[in-house]
Amino acid sequence: MLPELSIRQLLIASGIAAVLPALLLGVYALSDLVARDQRLQQSQLKETARSITTALDNEIDALTRKARLLAGTRQLLAQDRKATRELLADAAQATRHAFVLFDREGRVIVQTASAGERIKGQFVRPGGFIDVVANGRPTLGSVSGSGGERQFAILVPVVREGKVLDVLALLPKTEEYAEVLTGIPLPDGWVAAIDDPANVIVARSEKPGAFVGVRARLQTPGGGSGLRHFDDLEGRASLMAYSVSPISGFRAVTWAPESIFYAPSRALSNWAVALGGLTVILSLAAAFGTAELIGRPIRRLARTARDLEAGREVAYQATLMREANIAGGAMMVAAETIDNRETRLIAETEKTQFLLRELAHRMKNLLTVVSAIARQTARSTKEPGAFAGQLQGRLAGLSRSVDLLVRSEWAGVPLRDLAASQLEAFESGKRTAVSGPDVRLTSIATEYLGLALHELATNAIKHGALSVERGTVSLSWALSGDTFEMSWREAGGPAVRPPEHRGFGRTMIETAVPQALGGEATLSFAGSGIEWRLEAPADAVAAEWRRIAGGGVTCVQPAAARTGTRAPHIRPQAPKIGPG
């Protein structure tokens, strides 16, 4: 058995339970937010490295175009060494770059660098030199400096009449790389550097004098880009992103000490922890206060419930709690509510009994119609086999009409649905045309028009237009003022003539149906098929209809529904139409 707890204890426990999921969700949300922030920072770190690589490639491409312009001048093409020396000296002074002209064998012909910076030796084979001579296309390589160090160079062929005469090398100054870094904005505390293909630092955004020219410790033999944790040259634990240019082999490196990189995330975590702790304290205080505030009305409500259970007079005094007041008021009117429910139960019982009586009344009417159909069919049929077939067909037609009434809960059946139900039993619809406005029939009209359509379709399939392949049937109806009109026309069938005697079907469509609907019917025998026309008051046929008149819609309740009049029975001793 579970222990019983007071409302105060339950409310305090509920307060704590309510805070815990929020606290856990907050912890999860905080960790996710911190992770997202760190991923964003890492993405920015990598994107900065890629931006430096892209800017460096663009700068090298611009220098390559400058070198190609020089290689295409007339001085170099004419191999005028004196004029070439003067031209390259002017270019070096204007651009701050060094230029070296090699012959096809790799020997230095002209160079613009000062004595301490000159290329070492008379015959130097820079990287890619053979490719430039062989293919006649610019490439990137390196040459040996005066101190044996390797210097990056842009190698451009001097080509005349398709033949490589010399090779011009452009050696960018170190300041050129520093300018690339200057054009890339860096967040506070971030550092960026550029390493040449020999893994030597050629530019650095922070303390360049101390580190430019120093060999970098980072090894990236596979090239590409990536993210690493490492200790920088100053011994600080850092997070670094690098990107190696696939064109020049230069490597852009950006990093930030972890103390700086993760500072925003740590600050966010500290604020969140402090806020969470404060939230827990306030929530517990609120739980205790709310427990006392809610407990008083609940205890008063419990006393009222015990009075109601014991049958004593219920007197509930309102409190500040709306729900407790509602419950107390509900207890005070409980007896009255029970009385009202009993009254409604009696009313529902009477309604059910009324519906049962109405159903019995409708069943009696339906049985009367079935009885009349059976009597008339028996009187107009001589052979038992024919009687059974005709009776079965007519009852099936009536059954289809009743099915539609049941589905509509006896509230009226669309005439179009009734026509489709009766005609589909005889013909798939390829040779029948149905047209007319939307009309919802009364239950009486549904039964009698369904019988009429059944008799007409039966006669058409046996003796009329539907008995031959070329025959057609047209069924249409209209509303003219307060008059309902319906017509059945057959065409393309065998020649017809008036029958010698009247049968049940003819009696039905000429007499019983118009009498039931308070109208008139005519049956004519044209050369290629019969034509049946019915006119009746609209309110005797339609429970409601939609009339297209100026775009308006008119709904009419039938007189039979208002007055409760009943349709007449089929008159006995009626003659028969043809054989059917």
N, C-alpha and C positions, 0 to 999 in steps of 0.2 A: 504494500500500500504506500502510495506516495505521501510524503509529509505535506501538511498544509502550511502555507506561507501567507503572511499578511500582505495586503496591497502595497504597503510601504516597502517590504522586502522585495516583492516582485518588481516594483518600479525601479528600485535601485539596481537590481540584477539586470533589468531590461536596459537601463541606461548604460551600464557597463557593456552589455552585449551589443548595444547599438554603436558604441564608440569603437569597439574592437575591429569590426569589418572596415569601418572608415579609416582606422589607423593602419590596418594592413594594406588597404587599397592605396592609402597615401604613401606608404613605404614603397609599394610596387611602382606607383606613378612617379615617385621621386627617383627611384633607381632607373626607371625607363627614361625619365627626362634627363638625368645625368648622362646616361649612355648615349642618348640622342645628341646631347650637347657635345660630348667627346667625339662622337662619330663626325659631327659637323665640323669640329675643329680639325680633326684629322683629314677630312676631305679638303678643307681649306688649305691645310699644310701641303697636301699633295698637289692641289691645283696651283698653289703659288710656285712650287718647283717646276711644274709643267709650263707655267707662264714664263718663267725665266728662260727655260729651254727654248720655247717658241721665240721669245724676243732675241735670244742669242743667235738662233738660226736665221732670223730675219736680218740681223746685223751682218752675219757672215755672207748672206746672199747679196746684200747691198755692196759689201766690200768686193765680192766676186765680180759684180757688174762693173765696179770702178776699175778693177784690174784688167778686165777684158777691154774696156775702153782704151786704157793705156797700151795694151798689147796690140791694138789695132791702129796705133798712130803711125804716121809715115816714117818717123825716126827709127822706130823699132823694126818696121817692115823693111826699111832700106839697110838695116844693120849698120847704121851710122853711129859708131860707138860714142863719139864725142857728143853728138847731138842727143843721143839716148841718155848719156850720163847727166847732161844738163836738164833734160826733161824729167828724169826720175828724181833728181835733186829738188826741182821745183815742186813736183808732186809730193815728195816726202815732207817738205817744209809746209805745204798747204794742208796736208791731211794728217800729219804727225805719225804716219806709218813709215816703216822701213821697206825698201824694195831691193830685190836681188835679181839680176838677170844671169841665167845660166845658158851655156851653149848646149847642144844636143848631147854632149858627152858628160854633162853635169859639172863642168868647170865654171867657176864664178867669173863673170865678165864685168859686171857693174854691180856695185852695191852702195846704198846711200847711208848705211849706219855709220856711227862714229867709230873711231879706232878700237875703242874698248868693247864695242858691241858687234863687231864685224863677224861674218860667217867664217868659221875656221877652215883652213885648207883651201887648195886650189880646186880640188875635185871632190864634190860632195854629192851623194845620192840621196836626196830627200825622199821620204815615203811617198809613194805614188808617182815619182818622177818618170819611171819607165812607162807607166800607163799614159801620162800626158803626152810623151813623145810618140808612143805607138798609136794612140787613138785620137789625139788632137782635141781632147776635151778637158775642161778645167777639172781639178780635183783638189782634195785637201790632204796635206801631209805635214811633215816636220823637217826642220833642218837643224844642224848642230851649231850652237853659238860659240863665241870665243872661249867660253869656259867649259865647253863640252856639253852644256845643257841643250836639251832639245827644245826648239821653238816651233810653235804652230805656224803654218804657212798656207796661203792660198796659192796654188800653182795654176797658171794660165798659159796656154801655148801661144807663141807668136807664129801665125800661120800666113804664108803667102803662096797663092796658087796651089792650095791643098797640101803644102809641105810645111812641116814644123821646122822653123828656123832656130828658135830659141825658146826658153821657158822663163816666164816672169813670175817671181814669187813675191807676194805681198805679206809682210809680217805685221799683224796688228799690234799696236801698243797695249800695254797692260791697262792703261786708263780706259781703253775702249770697253773692256769687260766691266769695269767699275761703273761706267755710264749705263750699262744694261741693268745692273742692280739698282741704280738710282731711279730708274723708270718704273720699278715694281714696288708698290706700297706694301709695307710690312706692319702688322700689328705690333704694339709695344712689347718689347722683350723678345721678339723673334729675330733670328739671325739667318742670313742667306749668304751663300758662297758659290763660286764657280770653280770647278777643277778642270784642268786641261786633260787631253787624252793620256798624258803621262802621269796622271794622278797628282799633279801639283796644283796647289791653290793659286789661282791667278786673280781672284777678286773676292772681297769679303765685305759685308755691310758693316761689321763691327770689328774694331781694332785691325784694320787692314795692314798697318805697318808691322804688326807683330806676327802676322800669319801668312801674308801673301808671299809666295815662293817656298813655303813649307810643304812637304809632301803630306797629303791627306791620308788618314788611317783607314778610311772607308774603302772597301774592296767590292766592286760590282762587276765581276767578270762577265756576267750574262747580260749586262746593259739593262734596258727597260726602265721601270720605275718601281718604287716600293716604299715601305714604311718600316722603321726600325727604332728600337730603344738602344741608346748608346751613351757613353760618356764623352762629351766634346773635348776639344783640346785644352779647355780650361778646367776639366775635371768635373763638370756638372752633369748630373743624370738628366738626359734629354730625350725627347721624341723627335725623330728626324724623318723627313721625306726626301727622296732623291728622284731625279729624272735624267736619264742619259739620252743625249740627242743621237738618233740613228744616222744623222747626216754628218755631223762634225766629230762625234765622240766626246764632246764636252759634257760635263755632268753638273747639273744645278742641284744644290743642296739647301734645304730650308729646315731649321730646327728651332725648338724652344725648350728651355729648361722645364722639367716637369713641374717645378714649383710655380712657374708662370703659366704653363700650358693648362694645368688642371686647377688653377686658382678660381676661375668662375664656377666650376662645378663644385669645388669644396665650399665656396661661399654660399652657393645655392643649397647645398646639403645642410650646412650649419643653420641657415635660416629656417629650413623646413623642419629640422629636428626641434629647434626652439619653439616654432609655431605648433608642432605636434604635441610637445610636452604641455604647452600652455592650454591647448585644446582639451587634452585629457583631464587636466586639473579643473578647468571650467566645466567640463561635461559631468564630472563626478559631483561637483558642487551643485550643478543644476539638477542632477538626478535626486540628490537628497532633498533639495527644496521642492521639486515637483512631487516627490513621493508624499511629503507632508500636505501639500496643497490639494492633491488628488485624493489622498486617503480619507480626509474628513467627509467629503460628499459621498464617497463610496460606503463608508461606515453608516452614514445616515440612510442611504439607500438600502443597505442590508437590513436595518431595523424595519423599514417600511415593507420589505419583502416578507419578513417573518410575520408582521401583522397581517398581511394579505393571506399568507398560508394558514394562519390560525383563525381566519375569519373575523378578525377584529376590524374595527373601523380604520380605514387607511387615511392617514393625514400626513402628506409629505410636504416639508417646508423647503422652498427653493433655495439653491445654493449658487455659487459662482460657476459651477460646471454645467454647461448646457446639456451634455449627454446624460448626466445624472438627473437633471430636471426633466428631460424627455422620458427617461425610464420611470421616474416617480409618477409623472403624469399619466404614463401608459398604465401603470398599476391601478391608478385611481379610476380609470375608465375601462378597466378590463371587463367588468361585468356588463357594461353597456355594449362593449365590442362583441361579447359572446351573444347577446340578444340580437344585435344587428346581423351577425353571421347566421343565426338560426332563421331570421326573417329572409335573408337572401337564399338560404338553402330551400326554404318552402317555395320561394318564387322560382328558383331553378327547377324544382320538381314539377311545378305547374307548367313551366315552359316545356319541359321534356314530355309531359303528358299531352300537351297541345300538339307538339310535333308528331307524337305517335298517332294521335287522332287524325292529323292532316295526312300522314303517310297512309293510314288505313283508308281515308277518303280517296286518295289518289289511286291506291291499289284497287279499290272497288270500281272506280272509273275505268282503270286499265282492264280489269277483268270483264267489265261490261263490254268494252270494245272488242276484246278477244272473243267473248261469247258471241257477239253479233257477227264477227268475221267467220267464226266456225259455223254458225247457223246458215248464213248466206252462202258460204262455200258449199255446204252440204246440200242445200236446196238447188244450187245451180250445177251440181256435179252428179253424174249418174254412176260413175265407176268409183269404187273405194280407192283404187290406186291413184287415180287422178285427184281425188279429194285430198288424200294425204300429201301429195306433192304440192298442190296449190295452197293448202293450209300451212304447210311448212314454210313455203316461200313468203306468204303474207305475214306469218308470225316472225320470220327472220327480219323482214323489212320493219315491222313494228319494234322488234328488239333493237335494231340499229338506232331508231329514233329514241327509244327509252335510254339506251346507253349514253347518247349525247346529253339527254336531260339529267341523268344521274351525274355525269361528269361536271355539268354546270350547276349542280345542286338545285335543280328545278328553277333556276333563275333566268332561263332563256337560252336558246341555242342559236348560234349564227346560221342564217339561211344557207350561206355558202358551204358551211360544214355539213349541213343536212343533205344538200344536193350531192356533195362529193361522196358522202357515206352511202347514199342510195344508188347512185350511178356506178360507183366503182365495183359494186357487186355484180354488174352486168358487163361493163365495158371499161377498158383501161383509161379512157379519156381522150384518145387520139381522134375519135369521131364524135365527140360531144363537146359543145361549147357552152359555157356557163358565164353569164354576165348580169350585173346588177349592183346596186349600192349595198353597203353594209347594213344588214337588218338582223336584229336579234329577236327570235320568235318567242311567242308565248308557249307554254307547255301544250295547250290544246292545239295550236297551229302546228307545233312540231309533230305531234302524233298524226294529225290528219293530212298535212302536206307530205309527210313521210310516206303514208299509205298511198296517196295519189301518185307520187313520184315512183313508188314501187310498181303500181299497176301500169303506169305509162311505160316504164322501162321494160317490164315483163312483156307487154304487148309488142313493143318495138323490137325486142330481141327475137320474139317468136314469129311475128307476122309483119312488122313494120320496117322502118329504115335500117335498123341495126341488124336485120336478118340477112342483108346483102352487104358485100364488101364496100360498095360505093356510097352507101347510105350514111346520113349524118343527122344529128339531133341538136337543136338549139334550145336551151333553157334560159329564159331571161325574166327579170322582174323589175318593177319600177314603183316609185311613190309619186303619185300625181295629186297634189293637194293632200286631202285626208283619205285618199283611196289607194289601196294596194293592188297592183296589177301583176299577174304572172302569166307567162305564155310558154307553151311547149310546141315546137314546130319540128316536123320531120321532113327530110328532103332526100331525094336520090334513092328512095326505097321502091318496092314493087307497087304497082297500081292498087289503090284501095277503094273500097266501096262500103257504104253503110251496111252493117250486119243486119241480118233478118230478125234477130232477137237481142234483147238486152241481157248482159251478164252482170256478175258482181262488180267487175272492174269498172264497167261503164257507169253503173249505179254509184259507185264510190266517187268517181271524178266529176260526174254531172250533178249528183244530188247530195250525197252525204257530206262531201267536203265543203261546198258552198253553204249548205245549211248549217254546218258546225261553225263556220266563220261568219255567218250573217251576210253572205254575198251571193254572187251569181257566177255560173260557169257555162261555157259554150264549148261544144265539141263539133268540129267540122272535118269532113273527109275530102282533102284535096287530092289531086291526081297522083302525087308522089309521096303522100304521107298525111297522117292526121295532124290536126292543130287543135290544141286545147288552151282556152283562155279562162282566167279566173280574175274576178274583181270582187274585193271585199273591203270593208272599212279598215283603215290602217291600224286603228287602236285595237281591233279584234285579232290582228295577225302579229303585230310587232310589239314586243316588250319595250324596245327602243330602236331607233335607227339614226343613221347619220345622213343628212341630206346636204349635198353640195349645192348651196344656193348663196352666191355672193361670198363664198369662203366660210360660211357659218355652219354650225352644227346644232341640230335640233334633237332633243331627247323627249320621247313621248311615252307615257305609261298607258298600257291598254285598258280599255273599259272593263274587260273581264277581270283584270287584276284588281281594279278598284271596286267593282261591284260584287265579285265572287260568283258571277254567273257561270253556269256549266254548259258545255256543248251538248247538243242533242245526240241520241243514239242513232245507229244506222237503221234505216227502216227495213223491215223484213219484206220478203217476196219481191226483191229487186231483180230486174232482168239482168242478163249477162252480156258483157262486151266480147264479141267474137268467141274464140275458144278459151280465152284466158281469164 
